Amino acid sequence: MDEIREFLLAIFAVLVFVVIGFVIRRILSSISDKINNSEVYKEDTLRVLEEIRDELKQLNKKDTSK
C-alpha cells in the first residue's frame, strides 16, 4: 500500500511539473509573439513613413522646378 502511495505521489509530482512547465512555456510564447508583432508593426510604420518622405521629396522637386 505504501509503495502504491509513493508511486502515485511521484506521478502527481511529475504531472504538477509538466503543468507548470506548460504554463510557463505558454506565457513566454505569448510574450514572444507580442514582441515580434511590435517589431513587425514598427517596420511597417517605418516603411510607410519612408514612402511618404519620398513622395514629399518628389512633390518638392516638382514645385521647385516650376
N, C-alpha and C positions, 0 to 999 in steps of 0.2 A: 504494500500500500504506500509506504514511504517512497519507494522507487518511482511509482506512478506519479505521485505528487511532485517529486523533484523534476521528473520528466516534463510534466505539464507546466511547471514554473519556468523551466528552461525554454519551452516552446513559447510561452507567454512573453518572456523577456525578449526573445528574438522577434516576435511579432511587434512588440512595442518599438523596438529599434528600427524595424522596417518601416513602420508607420511614421515615425519621427523623421527618418531619412527621406521618405516620400514627400512629406510636408515641406521640409527644408528645400528639397530639390524643386518643388513647385514654386515656392516663394522666390528662390534665386532665378528660376526660369522667367517668372513674371517680371522681376526687376530687370533682367537682361533684355527682355522684349521691349520694355518701356525705354530703356537706354537706346536700343537700336532704332526704335521708332522716332525718338527725338533727334537722332543723328540724321535719319532719312529726311525728316521734316526740315532740319537745318540746311541740308544740302539742297533740297527743293527750293527753299526760300532764297538761298544764295543764288541759285541758277536763275530764278525769276528776276531777282534784283539785277543780275548781270545783264539779262536781256533788256530790261528797262533802261539800264545805263547805256547800252549800245544803241538802242533806239533814240534816246535823247541826244547822243553824240551825233547820230545821223541827221536828226532834225536840226540840231545846232549848225552843222556844216551847211545844210541847205539854206538856212536863214542867213548865214554869213556870206554865202556866195551870191545872194541877191543884191 
